[in-house]
């Protein structure tokens, strides 16, 4: 089995199943009435945290490609990104419907007055156009602008971690772990961009020399 077949028939189905497991566990817990003393807090926290985990996994695909020296991790990036948006939207809808009971007065007050809600909402807004343009048709239609647009994933990730950090009032260890992982993933991109810039500069220089010698 070649790499493309392995990704298509093994890795992608495995990621799909793994991505649905947190949702199924929440539904199973709700059906059994086993979501703890505060079910709303449990499902809100779980959906938000899984969104952040999938976001970090999405960002990890490019460094993983560099480490392995093979592009197959990039083939999983879109699915991981869509799971990120799915759980972020679930997190948002739980807050909107169950937490605020669709009271626009309470919703607007919460967004305006509580910083962690504000940054969380902004993170979801940044993820929205990325999910809407995740298709190959959108990539062809937008061209290079697609790459520019999808760089919004970086501020979205920063805002997501900040949302978690400001939400937690006592034990900061967990959000700080996410912050450290995000910082490492962002720093991992700096040498790559610098290397690509140096290679491009060298290529252009060689091209100029070759033209001048003709």
N, C-alpha and C positions, 0 to 999 in steps of 0.2 A: 504494500500500500504506500503510495507516494504521499508527500507532505500535504498537498492540496486535498486529497481524499481523506487523509487523517483529520484535517481541520473540519472538513465539511460533514463527515459521517460520524466522527467521534467527539472532537472537542466542542464544536458548536452545539450539538445536542446536550452534551454534558453541562455546558455553561447555561443553556436554556433551563434545564432541570434544576440546576443549583440556584439559578436566579429566582425560580418560583418557590423554592423551599421555604424561605422566610414568610412569604404570603400564606402558604398552606399551613405553616405552624401557627400563625396568628388566627387564621380561620378555625383551625382545630381547637385552639385555646378558647376562642369565643364560643364555639359550639359546646365545649365541655364546661364552660363557665370557669375557666382556669387561667385567667389573665391577672391574677393578683388582686390586692385590695383596691387598686385604682386602675381599672381596665383602660380607661381613656388615656391615662398617662403611659401605660404600658405600650399600647398600639402607636401612640404618637411618638414615643421615644424610639421604638423598634423601627418604624418606617423611616424616620429621619436618619437614624444611624446606618441603616442598610443603604440608604441613598448615598451617604457619604462614603461608605465602604466601596460601593460600586464605582463611584466617581474616582476614588484613588486607584482602584484597579484599572479603570479606563486610562488614567494618566500613566500607569505603570507599563502599558504595552509598548510604548516607544523605547524606554530604557531596556525593557526585556528583549526587544528586537536587537538592540545593540549588543547586549550581553551574549545572546545566542548566535548572533551573526546570521539570522534568518528572518524574513519578513512575516512569517506566519502569525506572530502575536497581533499584528495590525488587523488581521482578518477577524479577530474577536472584538476589536475596539468598538465597532458600531453597536453590537449587541449589548456590551457592557454599558455603553453610553445610554442606550434606550432603557435598560434596567435602572440606571441612575435617575433618569427622568420619571420613570414609572413610580419608583418609591418616593421620590421628591413630591410628585403630584399626589400620591396617596397620603403622604405626610401633610401636605397643604390642605387637602380635602377633609381630612380628619379634624384638623384645626378649624377649618371653615364651617363645617356642618355640625360636628359633634361638640367642638369646643366653643364656638361662637354662635351656633344655632342660626347661622345665616343672618344674624343681626348686623346690618351694615354700619350702624352706629358703633357697635362694639368692635367690629372688624377694623374700621378706620381709626378708632381710638387706639386699638392695640398696635397697629402698624406705626402710628405717629408717636406713641408715647413709650413703647418698649423697644429699645435698640436691637435686642436679639431677634425680635419679630421682624423688624425693618430689614435687617441684613439677610434674614432667611427668605423673606419675600423677594428681595432683590436677586438673591441667588437663583430662586426658581424662575424669575423673569429672564435671567440670562440663559438658563437652560432651555427655555421654551423655543427660541428660534433654532437652537442646535438640534432639538428633536424634530422640529418641523422640516428641517433641511437635511435629514440624515439619509435620504434616498440617493441612489446613483443618478436619478434624473435631476435632482437638485444640484448635485455636484457638477453635472455637465452644464446645467443652465447658468450656474453662478461662476464657474471657472475658477480663476484665482481668488475671487472674492469669497469663495466657499472656505478657503483656508483662513483668510482674514477673519471671517465671521466665527469660525470654530475656535479661534483663539480666545473667545469669551469663556471657554471652559476654565481658563486659569483664574480670572477674577471670581468666577462662580465657585470654584473650589476654595479660594481664600475666604469668601463670604460664608460658605458653608461651614468651614472650620470655625470661623469667628462666631457664627450663630450658635454653634454647640458650646464654644468656650464661654460666651456670655450667658447662655442658658443655665449652665451648671453653677451652682452657688457654693458648694462645699468641696467635693472631691474633684479636683481639676486634672487628675492624672490621665483619665481617658481622653478628654479633648486635647490635652497636650501631646499625647501619643499620636493622635491624628495630625496635629499641627507639625510634629517632627517628621512624620512620613511625607506629608505634603511638601515640606521644605526640602527634603531629600530628593523627591521626584522633580521638583522645579529646578533644583541645582544640577540635577543630572542632565538637564537639557542645555545648560550653558556651554560645556565643552563641545557638545555636538554642533551647536550653532556656530561657535568660534571656528571649529575645524572645517565646517562646510564653507564658512566665509573665506578661510585661508585657501582652501582648495579652489574655490571659485576665482579668487584673486590670482592664484597661480595659473589657472587655466586661461584666464583672460590675458595674463602677461605673456604666456607662451604663444597664444594666438596672435598677439600683437607682434612678437618677435618674428614669428613665421611669416606674417604678411610683409614685414619690413625687409625680410631677406629675399623676397621674390623679385 
